[in-house]
């Protein structure tokens, strides 16, 4: 259990170190180090290549897709409640 925590801590520490490098590269290029898209992602591409940039982009696309799906489900549920469709079943 303790070894798992230490491994997790080391992993987070490495990720944090990489993010600091990405942000520093963005700052050096005169970009906003607090904004990923169009800023830190360019530093990441310079420091580590396209893999982390593509990874974050893919995660963001999934996030947006799920958000839209939830909104659509909520809108449908609300429309059914407003029309009384739920009560008729």
Secondary structure as the mmCIF struct_conf table of DSSP 4:
data_model
#
loop_
_struct_conf.conf_type_id
_struct_conf.id
_struct_conf.beg_label_comp_id
_struct_conf.beg_label_asym_id
_struct_conf.beg_label_seq_id
_struct_conf.end_label_comp_id
_struct_conf.end_label_asym_id
_struct_conf.end_label_seq_id
HELX_RH_AL_P HELX_RH_AL_P1 UNK A 2 UNK A 28
TURN_TY1_P TURN_TY1_P1 UNK A 29 UNK A 30
TURN_TY1_P TURN_TY1_P2 UNK A 33 UNK A 34
HELX_RH_PI_P HELX_RH_PI_P1 UNK A 36 UNK A 40
HELX_RH_AL_P HELX_RH_AL_P2 UNK A 41 UNK A 48
HELX_RH_AL_P HELX_RH_AL_P3 UNK A 50 UNK A 83
TURN_TY1_P TURN_TY1_P3 UNK A 84 UNK A 84
HELX_RH_AL_P HELX_RH_AL_P4 UNK A 85 UNK A 88
#
